[in-house]
């Protein structure tokens, strides 16, 4: 009996197993996604052509980033830094993390740029309307009038030396709902790049960041929401690589009473939902935080003032859709936008 053959076979198996295992864990997945719930919305991150061995670690770190920002900036989390600032309104400065401080400081820049059209101090008015919650209602004119003095970004005081923030008046409230998701998308994008991820879609409740290209080296095609229909219906698409795409529109959250629609974007100047000629604005930029703030800002400014603001900024493009289904494109988005719904018309 030849005892060498079984031993030789065993040696071959032992040599092949590590190679086989290495092939399995390093096998690339064409597409793999993970879903999270943070910042009051459903978020999905999709990785393309990624090594299977890297996926779990990457998704865990993305969850950590989202949880961290949520715990710092969410108004619905009682222990958040934002709530701590609000609880100390009219009393004390509150030290916050660099993340929260950066978002607040950037918000104040947008407030000044937009002449108070974008204002994180709109919290008390948002609470009055509570659109998007079970307590949504149309407040009285007197309620709004009495609350408006609390809404002024100039009363949000910041100290660069120790990253502290104070609200000048008692009962003031800041709300980062119009910018925090954009900041989170930027942080996740930066993390994925640091991990050498070459292709991904970050979707934070409709705030999109496309990292790299698709597997065929073509730009990603991002659908532009139909503002006359629920989320998920598009009128066309725009091709982007390493860009964020964010839309603000009347379709998102709204309250209907006496056959009138009240959408969730509140004008800080009068306390009522913005009443412009627009039904939605889509912003395209390298920064999702910029997209987030600018989509709300330009919607509030309306078509003419909104276009003027966008054209004054570098590396920012926009798609404006009016209530009568007219589309106005900024210069650099004209060759990238593909209209698929003939009921809408592109205007010059």
C-alpha positions as CSV (number, residue, x, y, z in Angstrom):
1,X,0.0,0.0,0.0
2,X,1.4,3.4,-1.0
3,X,1.0,5.8,2.0
4,X,2.6,8.7,0.1
5,X,-0.5,9.4,-2.1
6,X,-2.9,10.3,0.7
7,X,-0.3,12.5,2.3
8,X,0.4,14.2,-1.0
9,X,-3.3,14.8,-1.6
10,X,-3.7,16.3,1.9
11,X,-0.8,18.6,1.3
12,X,-2.3,19.8,-2.0
13,X,-5.7,20.4,-0.3
14,X,-4.0,22.4,2.5
15,X,-2.1,24.5,-0.1
16,X,-5.3,25.1,-2.1
17,X,-7.6,26.0,0.8
18,X,-6.0,29.4,1.7
19,X,-5.9,30.3,-2.0
20,X,-9.6,29.4,-2.4
21,X,-10.5,31.3,0.8
22,X,-8.6,34.3,-0.4
23,X,-10.5,34.2,-3.7
24,X,-13.8,34.2,-1.8
25,X,-13.1,37.1,0.6
26,X,-11.5,39.2,-2.1
27,X,-14.1,38.5,-4.7
28,X,-15.7,41.7,-6.0
29,X,-19.4,42.3,-5.7
30,X,-21.0,44.2,-8.7
31,X,-23.4,46.0,-6.3
32,X,-24.2,45.8,-2.6
33,X,-26.3,48.1,-0.5
34,X,-27.1,48.8,3.1
35,X,-30.0,50.8,4.6
36,X,-29.9,53.0,7.7
37,X,-32.5,55.2,9.5
38,X,-31.0,58.4,10.8
39,X,-31.7,62.2,10.6
40,X,-35.4,61.5,10.4
41,X,-35.2,59.6,7.1
42,X,-34.3,56.4,5.3
43,X,-30.7,56.3,4.0
44,X,-29.1,53.9,1.6
45,X,-25.5,53.5,0.6
46,X,-24.7,51.4,-2.5
47,X,-21.2,50.3,-3.3
48,X,-20.2,49.1,-6.8
49,X,-17.4,46.7,-7.8
50,X,-16.2,46.4,-4.2
51,X,-14.2,43.6,-2.5
52,X,-16.4,41.5,-0.4
53,X,-13.9,41.5,2.4
54,X,-14.1,45.3,2.8
55,X,-17.9,45.6,2.8
56,X,-18.8,44.9,6.4
57,X,-16.2,47.3,7.8
58,X,-17.2,50.1,5.4
59,X,-20.9,49.8,6.2
60,X,-20.2,49.7,9.9
61,X,-18.2,52.9,9.7
62,X,-20.9,54.6,7.6
63,X,-23.4,53.7,10.3
64,X,-21.1,55.2,12.9
65,X,-20.8,58.4,10.9
66,X,-24.6,58.7,10.6
67,X,-25.3,57.9,14.2
68,X,-22.7,60.4,15.4
69,X,-24.2,63.3,13.3
70,X,-27.7,62.3,14.3
71,X,-26.8,62.3,18.0
72,X,-25.2,65.7,17.6
73,X,-27.6,67.5,15.3
74,X,-31.1,65.9,15.5
75,X,-33.8,68.0,17.2
76,X,-35.7,64.8,18.0
77,X,-32.9,63.4,20.1
78,X,-33.3,65.0,23.6
79,X,-29.5,64.7,24.4
80,X,-28.3,66.2,21.1
81,X,-26.0,69.2,21.0
82,X,-28.7,71.1,19.1
83,X,-31.2,70.5,21.9
84,X,-28.6,71.5,24.5
85,X,-28.2,74.8,22.7
86,X,-31.9,75.3,22.5
87,X,-32.5,74.5,26.2
88,X,-29.9,77.2,27.0
89,X,-31.5,79.8,24.8
90,X,-31.2,83.3,26.3
91,X,-28.9,81.9,29.1
92,X,-25.6,80.3,28.3
93,X,-23.0,79.6,25.6
94,X,-22.9,75.8,24.9
95,X,-19.7,74.1,23.8
96,X,-20.3,71.8,20.9
97,X,-18.3,69.4,18.6
98,X,-16.3,70.7,15.6
99,X,-18.9,69.0,13.4
100,X,-21.9,70.9,14.9
101,X,-20.0,74.1,15.1
102,X,-19.0,73.9,11.4
103,X,-22.6,73.3,10.2
104,X,-23.9,76.2,12.3
105,X,-21.2,78.5,11.1
106,X,-21.8,77.6,7.5
107,X,-25.6,78.0,8.0
108,X,-25.0,81.6,9.1
109,X,-23.0,82.3,6.0
110,X,-26.0,81.1,3.9
111,X,-28.3,83.2,5.9
112,X,-26.3,86.3,5.2
113,X,-25.8,85.4,1.5
114,X,-29.6,84.9,1.0
115,X,-30.7,87.9,3.0
116,X,-32.4,85.7,5.7
117,X,-34.1,83.4,3.2
118,X,-32.2,80.5,4.8
119,X,-32.3,80.6,8.6
120,X,-31.6,77.8,11.0
121,X,-33.3,80.0,13.8
122,X,-36.7,79.2,12.2
123,X,-37.2,76.4,14.7
124,X,-40.1,78.0,16.7
125,X,-42.1,78.5,13.5
126,X,-41.4,75.0,12.3
127,X,-42.7,73.8,15.7
128,X,-45.9,75.8,15.2
129,X,-46.7,74.1,11.9
130,X,-45.2,70.7,12.7
131,X,-45.6,69.6,9.1
132,X,-44.5,66.0,8.6
133,X,-45.6,65.0,12.1
134,X,-48.9,63.8,13.6
135,X,-49.3,67.3,15.1
136,X,-49.3,69.2,11.8
137,X,-51.7,72.1,11.8
138,X,-52.2,75.6,10.3
139,X,-51.3,78.1,13.1
140,X,-53.2,81.3,13.6
141,X,-51.9,84.6,12.3
142,X,-51.4,85.8,15.8
143,X,-49.4,82.7,16.8
144,X,-47.1,83.4,13.8
145,X,-46.8,87.1,14.5
146,X,-46.0,86.5,18.2
147,X,-43.3,83.9,17.3
148,X,-41.5,85.7,14.5
149,X,-39.4,87.9,16.8
150,X,-37.6,84.7,17.8
151,X,-36.5,84.0,14.2
152,X,-33.3,85.8,13.3
153,X,-30.0,84.2,12.4
154,X,-28.2,87.3,13.8
155,X,-29.2,86.2,17.3
156,X,-27.3,82.9,16.9
157,X,-24.0,83.9,18.5
158,X,-20.8,81.8,17.9
159,X,-17.3,81.8,19.5
160,X,-14.5,80.4,17.3
161,X,-12.1,80.1,20.2
162,X,-13.9,77.3,22.0
163,X,-16.6,76.2,19.5
164,X,-19.5,77.5,21.6
165,X,-22.9,78.7,20.6
166,X,-25.5,80.8,22.3
167,X,-29.0,81.8,21.3
168,X,-29.5,85.5,22.3
169,X,-33.2,85.2,23.2
170,X,-35.1,82.8,25.5
171,X,-37.4,80.4,23.6
172,X,-35.3,80.6,20.4
173,X,-34.6,77.3,18.6
174,X,-32.3,76.3,15.8
175,X,-33.1,73.5,13.4
176,X,-30.5,72.0,11.1
177,X,-33.0,70.0,9.0
178,X,-32.1,72.0,5.9
179,X,-28.4,71.3,6.0
180,X,-27.4,68.4,8.3
181,X,-28.1,65.6,5.7
182,X,-25.8,67.4,3.3
183,X,-23.0,67.5,5.8
184,X,-23.5,63.8,6.6
185,X,-23.3,62.9,2.9
186,X,-20.1,64.9,2.5
187,X,-18.5,63.0,5.5
188,X,-19.5,59.6,4.1
189,X,-18.2,60.6,0.7
190,X,-14.8,61.6,2.2
191,X,-14.7,58.4,4.2
192,X,-15.4,56.2,1.2
193,X,-12.7,58.0,-0.8
194,X,-10.3,57.4,2.0
195,X,-11.1,53.6,1.8
196,X,-10.3,53.7,-2.0
197,X,-13.9,53.1,-2.9
198,X,-14.1,54.0,-6.6
199,X,-17.9,53.8,-7.2
200,X,-20.8,54.4,-4.9
201,X,-24.2,56.1,-4.5
202,X,-24.9,57.8,-1.2
203,X,-28.6,58.5,-0.8
204,X,-29.6,60.2,2.4
205,X,-33.4,60.7,2.2
206,X,-33.1,62.0,-1.4
207,X,-29.8,63.9,-0.9
208,X,-27.7,62.1,-3.5
209,X,-23.9,62.0,-3.7
210,X,-22.5,60.0,-6.7
211,X,-18.9,58.8,-6.1
212,X,-16.9,58.1,-9.2
213,X,-18.5,56.5,-12.3
214,X,-20.6,53.4,-13.0
215,X,-18.8,50.1,-13.8
216,X,-18.6,50.9,-17.5
217,X,-16.9,54.2,-16.6
218,X,-19.9,56.2,-17.6
219,X,-21.3,58.9,-15.3
220,X,-24.2,58.0,-13.0
221,X,-27.6,59.0,-14.2
222,X,-29.6,60.6,-11.3
223,X,-33.3,61.0,-11.7
224,X,-34.8,64.5,-11.2
225,X,-38.0,64.3,-9.2
226,X,-41.4,65.1,-10.7
227,X,-42.6,67.8,-8.3
228,X,-46.3,67.0,-9.2
229,X,-46.0,63.4,-8.0
230,X,-44.8,61.5,-4.9
231,X,-41.1,60.8,-4.4
232,X,-39.7,58.2,-6.9
233,X,-41.3,59.7,-10.0
234,X,-38.8,61.5,-12.3
235,X,-39.2,63.8,-15.3
236,X,-35.7,63.2,-16.5
237,X,-32.1,62.6,-15.4
238,X,-28.8,64.3,-15.0
239,X,-25.4,62.6,-15.5
240,X,-22.9,63.3,-12.8
241,X,-19.6,62.0,-11.4
242,X,-18.2,63.0,-8.0
243,X,-21.1,65.4,-7.5
244,X,-24.0,65.8,-5.1
245,X,-27.6,66.3,-6.4
246,X,-30.2,67.6,-3.9
247,X,-33.8,68.6,-4.7
248,X,-36.2,70.7,-2.6
249,X,-39.8,70.7,-3.7
250,X,-43.4,71.0,-2.7
251,X,-43.9,67.3,-3.1
252,X,-41.8,66.3,0.0
253,X,-43.8,67.1,3.1
254,X,-47.0,69.1,3.3
255,X,-50.2,69.7,5.1
256,X,-53.6,70.0,3.3
257,X,-56.4,71.9,4.8
258,X,-59.6,73.4,3.2
259,X,-58.3,72.2,-0.2
260,X,-55.1,74.2,0.2
261,X,-51.6,72.7,0.3
262,X,-49.0,74.0,2.8
263,X,-45.5,72.6,2.1
264,X,-42.8,72.2,4.7
265,X,-40.4,74.9,3.6
266,X,-41.1,77.9,5.9
267,X,-40.2,81.5,5.0
268,X,-38.3,82.9,8.0
269,X,-39.4,86.4,7.2
270,X,-43.2,85.9,7.4
271,X,-43.6,82.5,9.1
272,X,-45.6,80.9,6.2
273,X,-44.5,78.4,3.6
274,X,-42.6,80.0,0.7
275,X,-44.9,81.2,-2.0
276,X,-42.8,81.4,-5.1
277,X,-43.3,80.5,-8.7
278,X,-41.3,77.3,-8.3
279,X,-42.4,73.8,-7.6
280,X,-38.8,72.4,-7.1
281,X,-35.1,73.3,-7.3
282,X,-32.4,70.7,-7.9
283,X,-28.8,71.8,-7.0
284,X,-25.7,70.1,-8.3
285,X,-22.3,70.7,-6.6
286,X,-19.2,69.2,-5.2
287,X,-20.5,69.8,-1.7
288,X,-23.8,68.1,-0.6
289,X,-24.0,70.6,2.3
290,X,-23.9,73.4,-0.2
291,X,-26.6,71.6,-2.3
292,X,-28.8,71.1,0.8
293,X,-28.7,74.8,1.9
294,X,-28.9,76.2,-1.6
295,X,-31.9,74.0,-2.7
296,X,-34.0,75.6,0.1
297,X,-32.5,79.0,-0.4
298,X,-33.1,79.2,-4.1
299,X,-36.6,77.8,-3.8
300,X,-37.4,80.6,-1.4
301,X,-35.9,83.2,-3.5
302,X,-37.9,82.2,-6.6
303,X,-36.7,81.7,-10.2
304,X,-35.1,85.1,-11.0
305,X,-33.3,85.8,-7.7
306,X,-32.5,82.1,-7.4
307,X,-30.8,81.9,-10.8
308,X,-28.9,85.1,-10.1
309,X,-27.5,83.6,-6.9
310,X,-26.5,80.3,-8.6
311,X,-24.8,82.1,-11.4
312,X,-22.7,84.1,-8.9
313,X,-21.3,80.9,-7.4
314,X,-18.5,78.7,-8.7
315,X,-19.0,74.9,-9.3
316,X,-22.7,75.1,-8.6
317,X,-25.5,74.3,-11.1
318,X,-29.3,74.2,-10.8
319,X,-32.5,72.9,-12.4
320,X,-35.5,75.1,-11.7
321,X,-39.0,73.7,-12.3
322,X,-41.9,76.2,-12.2
323,X,-45.5,75.4,-11.2
324,X,-46.5,75.6,-14.9
325,X,-44.0,72.8,-15.8
326,X,-41.3,75.0,-17.3
327,X,-37.7,73.9,-16.7
328,X,-34.8,76.4,-16.5
329,X,-31.3,75.1,-16.6
330,X,-28.1,76.7,-15.4
331,X,-25.3,76.9,-18.0
332,X,-23.3,73.8,-17.1
333,X,-26.3,71.5,-16.6
334,X,-27.7,72.0,-20.1
335,X,-25.7,69.3,-21.8
336,X,-26.1,66.9,-18.8
337,X,-29.9,67.0,-18.3
338,X,-32.1,64.6,-20.3
339,X,-35.8,65.3,-20.2
340,X,-38.0,62.2,-20.5
341,X,-41.4,63.7,-19.7
342,X,-42.9,65.6,-22.6
343,X,-45.4,67.4,-20.4
344,X,-42.5,69.6,-19.1
345,X,-40.8,72.1,-21.4
346,X,-37.2,73.3,-21.2
347,X,-37.1,77.1,-21.5
348,X,-34.1,79.2,-22.3
